[in-house]
Amino acid sequence: MKKIFSILILSLLLLTGCTKKEEIEDSYDKIVKRDLLIVGVKEDSKPLGYISEITKEHEGFDIDIARYIAQDILGSERKIKFIGVTPSTKVEAITSGQVDMVIAAMSVTPQRQYFIDFSDPYYVAGQSAIVKKDSNIHTFSDLKKKTTIVVLGSTAESNIRRIIPTAKIIGYKNYDEAFKALEEGIGDAMSTDNTILSGYLIDHEGYRMLKNKISTEPYAIGIKQTENEKKLKNNLNVIINRMHKDGTIKSLKEKWNLK
């Protein structure tokens, strides 16, 4: 009887040990075992993240960052799967486990830090706005009684509401819809990060960007906010620090015409 009891105790200990091992397994180890990195990215924000009309593949500054990380962790930039996210789905994609991380012009904010964690910043942008070249809008103060177009769930929306409370705001689900509304004259200006706006200026003549910015937007990689993410976060920070030091970030900024 004692022998049977001892065997049962040993079995329970082994099972408990396995459970604890699974619970403390870091996302970094899961990525390595899967041999595939799953990343949430923008698909409509040239030059940060978009699907090329020519190659039909994901391209952009953030895409190159993601491929560099895949190369570093898994030994190949091809061992990666991209999943499209929007400002309103970024956080959910992380918390639900749909993606390992989000690299999508994601600004570090206190609100987002309540739900997710971030790596060190890899780029610093700023919120600006674009208007038609013949517009009488030259600074953000000129938007006080104008209509500003934003993407719902973005930091741009909250910044405009806070800094220019008298401005009328119209929100859209994605940047292409927002820019189309600007083209159609539904709004007087479209406001978001200058990096995203620069992509529309490249492809569309007749528009200009306001010279001043109303915020500083540090872009970082979003990951889950749990104790099990420490190894992943530490490795990401090492990679980002190396990219800054060896000139990779600088060369990618030049490649995608980012200042």
Phi, psi and omega per residue, in radians:
M1 nan -0.781 3.119
K2 -1.078 -0.644 3.141
K3 -1.110 -0.750 3.136
I4 -1.138 -0.724 3.124
F5 -1.085 -0.715 3.128
S6 -1.124 -0.696 3.123
I7 -1.117 -0.702 3.133
L8 -1.132 -0.745 3.122
I9 -1.083 -0.777 3.134
L10 -1.076 -0.717 3.130
S11 -1.095 -0.745 3.139
L12 -1.119 -0.704 3.124
L13 -1.109 -0.711 3.124
L14 -1.128 -0.742 3.127
L15 -1.131 -0.730 3.114
T16 -1.105 -0.706 3.122
G17 -1.079 -0.716 3.127
C18 -1.117 -0.734 -3.128
T19 -1.086 -0.787 3.136
K20 -1.103 -0.646 3.133
K21 -1.123 -0.711 3.125
E22 -1.172 -0.650 -3.086
E23 -1.180 -0.566 -3.077
I24 -1.671 0.015 3.131
E25 -1.136 2.180 -3.101
D26 -1.357 2.659 3.099
S27 -1.037 -0.547 3.104
Y28 -1.011 -0.805 3.132
D29 -1.150 -0.634 3.109
K30 -1.116 -0.705 3.115
I31 -1.091 -0.787 -3.130
V32 -1.115 -0.757 3.141
K33 -1.141 -0.692 3.140
R34 -1.253 -0.450 -3.102
D35 1.063 0.638 -3.138
L36 -2.770 2.339 3.105
L37 -1.803 2.202 -3.141
I38 -1.875 2.068 -3.008
V39 -2.205 2.322 3.030
G40 -1.471 2.224 -3.080
V41 -2.409 2.846 3.007
K42 -1.348 2.584 3.117
E43 -2.143 0.080 -3.072
D44 -2.389 0.424 -3.018
S45 -2.267 1.311 3.057
K46 -1.213 2.307 0.187
P47 -1.772 0.340 -3.082
L48 -1.488 -0.943 3.122
G49 -2.721 2.102 -3.114
Y50 -2.778 2.897 3.079
I51 -1.746 2.083 -3.094
S52 -1.136 2.338 3.096
E53 -1.212 -0.394 -3.114
I54 -1.521 -0.942 -3.066
T55 -1.554 -0.312 -3.077
K56 1.121 0.329 3.119
E57 -1.976 2.831 3.098
H58 -1.225 2.340 3.110
E59 -2.450 2.850 3.070
G60 2.314 3.014 -3.120
F61 -1.033 -0.890 3.134
D62 -1.134 -0.590 3.132
I63 -1.133 -0.724 3.113
D64 -1.154 -0.630 3.064
I65 -1.064 -0.795 -3.127
A66 -1.103 -0.747 3.140
R67 -1.145 -0.643 3.093
Y68 -1.071 -0.748 -3.139
I69 -1.147 -0.722 3.099
A70 -1.081 -0.721 3.102
Q71 -1.077 -0.728 -3.101
D72 -1.212 -0.764 -3.067
I73 -1.433 -0.725 -3.004
L74 -1.955 -0.075 3.089
G75 1.456 0.094 3.115
S76 -2.733 2.290 3.118
E77 -1.292 -0.159 3.124
R78 -1.498 -0.236 -3.128
K79 -1.462 1.109 -3.059
I80 -2.573 2.526 3.086
K81 -2.186 2.208 -3.132
F82 -1.739 2.395 3.063
I83 -2.192 2.193 -3.097
G84 -1.203 2.360 3.080
V85 -2.289 2.806 3.077
T86 -2.141 2.962 3.113
P87 -0.933 -0.576 -3.101
S88 -1.496 -0.170 -3.122
T89 -2.021 -0.057 -3.093
K90 -0.985 -0.936 -3.057
V91 -1.135 -0.758 -3.140
E92 -1.096 -0.643 3.132
A93 -1.069 -0.581 3.126
I94 -1.360 -0.908 -3.057
T95 -1.139 -0.516 -3.127
S96 -1.426 -0.205 -3.113
G97 1.435 0.212 3.114
Q98 -1.120 -0.571 3.136
V99 -2.283 2.787 3.049
D100 -1.348 -0.542 -3.101
M101 -2.863 2.848 3.060
V102 -2.089 2.175 3.045
I103 -2.140 1.553 -2.973
A104 -2.646 1.054 -3.135
A105 0.821 0.805 -3.034
M106 -1.605 1.946 -3.138
S107 -1.323 2.492 3.086
V108 -1.428 2.057 3.122
T109 -2.302 2.674 3.092
P110 -1.016 -0.621 3.141
Q111 -1.110 -0.784 3.134
R112 -1.241 -0.581 3.137
Q113 -1.177 -0.258 3.062
Y114 -1.228 -0.474 -3.064
F115 -1.924 -0.551 -3.066
I116 -2.354 3.010 3.102
D117 -1.958 2.887 -3.113
F118 -2.315 2.669 2.965
S119 -1.369 -3.107 2.971
D120 -1.169 2.648 3.127
P121 -1.103 2.506 3.067
Y122 -1.936 -0.173 3.135
Y123 -2.817 2.612 3.103
V124 -2.136 2.051 3.134
A125 -1.899 -3.011 3.095
G126 -2.655 2.576 -3.113
Q127 -1.404 2.258 3.079
S128 -2.336 -2.772 3.124
A129 -2.701 2.659 3.039
I130 -2.043 2.572 3.122
V131 -2.424 2.951 3.053
K132 -1.209 2.584 -3.037
K133 -1.015 -0.544 -3.113
D134 -1.578 0.156 -3.127
S135 -1.234 2.619 3.082
N136 -1.566 0.208 3.097
I137 -1.623 2.151 -3.105
H138 -2.192 -0.412 3.102
T139 -2.396 2.944 -3.140
F140 -1.133 -0.467 3.121
S141 -1.138 -0.396 3.111
D142 -1.301 -0.142 -3.115
L143 -1.587 0.021 -3.041
K144 -0.969 -0.649 -3.130
K145 -2.076 0.445 -3.130
K146 -1.955 3.049 3.114
T147 -1.812 2.134 -3.130
T148 -1.883 2.306 3.137
I149 -1.683 2.297 3.131
V150 -2.370 2.994 3.019
V151 -1.755 2.265 -3.089
L152 -1.053 2.371 3.104
G153 1.532 -0.046 -3.120
S154 -1.521 2.819 3.062
T155 -1.161 -0.438 3.132
A156 -1.053 -0.708 -3.137
E157 -1.070 -0.877 -3.108
S158 -1.163 -0.624 3.132
N159 -1.141 -0.750 3.128
I160 -1.116 -0.781 3.136
R161 -1.060 -0.619 -3.100
R162 -1.396 -0.754 -3.030
I163 -1.508 -0.612 -3.137
I164 -2.190 1.252 -3.057
P165 -1.080 -0.362 -3.129
T166 -1.514 -0.138 -3.127
A167 -1.282 2.481 3.046
K168 -1.465 2.364 -3.077
I169 -2.099 2.356 3.025
I170 -2.123 2.215 -3.085
G171 -1.912 2.575 3.096
Y172 -2.266 2.870 -3.062
K173 -1.277 -0.572 -3.112
N174 -2.511 3.006 -3.035
Y175 -1.237 -0.606 3.130
D176 -1.130 -0.708 3.096
E177 -1.139 -0.674 -3.141
A178 -1.136 -0.776 -3.126
F179 -1.185 -0.640 3.100
K180 -1.059 -0.674 3.112
A181 -1.133 -0.636 3.084
L182 -1.161 -0.732 3.116
E183 -1.058 -0.664 -3.089
E184 -1.441 -0.019 3.092
G185 1.396 0.266 3.124
I186 -1.200 -0.536 3.094
G187 -2.295 2.926 -3.109
D188 -1.613 -0.424 -3.110
A189 -2.662 2.695 3.033
M190 -2.061 2.204 -3.063
S191 -2.109 2.284 3.018
T192 -2.913 -2.864 -3.138
D193 -1.131 2.511 -3.126
N194 -1.057 -0.482 3.117
T195 -1.119 -0.724 -3.139
I196 -1.257 -0.743 -3.131
L197 -1.106 -0.595 -3.122
S198 -1.069 -0.549 3.117
G199 -1.120 -0.656 3.124
Y200 -1.275 -0.556 3.100
L201 -1.203 -0.543 3.114
I202 -1.138 -0.729 -3.030
D203 -1.640 -0.192 -3.062
H204 -2.342 2.112 3.061
E205 -1.447 2.847 3.090
G206 1.611 0.133 3.130
Y207 -2.271 2.716 3.089
R208 -2.449 2.772 -3.138
M209 -1.787 2.471 3.078
L210 -1.126 2.533 -3.066
K211 -1.276 -0.582 -3.089
N212 -1.590 2.747 3.097
K213 -2.089 2.655 -3.105
I214 -1.955 0.120 3.122
S215 -2.827 2.894 2.969
T216 -1.993 2.172 -3.044
E217 -2.067 1.674 3.088
P218 -1.318 2.107 3.107
Y219 -1.509 2.301 3.106
A220 -2.465 2.969 -3.137
I221 -1.569 2.181 -3.135
G222 -1.531 2.332 3.086
I223 -2.404 3.036 3.131
K224 -1.104 2.652 -3.140
Q225 -1.810 1.336 3.107
T226 -2.454 2.898 3.112
E227 -1.115 -0.420 -3.072
N228 -1.375 0.028 -3.097
E229 -1.791 0.029 -3.051
K230 -1.040 -0.749 -3.111
K231 -1.140 -0.738 3.116
L232 -1.112 -0.819 -3.123
K233 -1.073 -0.787 3.141
N234 -1.067 -0.742 3.127
N235 -1.160 -0.699 3.109
L236 -1.093 -0.731 3.138
N237 -1.130 -0.652 3.084
V238 -1.111 -0.773 -3.133
I239 -1.113 -0.810 -3.133
I240 -1.105 -0.747 3.117
N241 -1.062 -0.708 3.108
R242 -1.145 -0.710 -3.136
M243 -1.105 -0.601 3.078
H244 -1.223 -0.763 -3.052
K245 -1.267 -0.667 -3.069
D246 -1.531 0.039 3.069
G247 1.549 0.069 -3.121
T248 -1.104 -0.805 3.131
I249 -1.055 -0.755 -3.138
K250 -1.063 -0.778 -3.123
S251 -1.183 -0.618 3.111
L252 -1.221 -0.635 3.069
K253 -1.086 -0.728 3.118
E254 -1.177 -0.700 3.129
K255 -1.038 -0.723 -3.079
W256 -1.774 0.254 3.043
N257 1.003 0.771 3.090
L258 -1.837 2.448 -3.115
K259 -1.580 nan nan
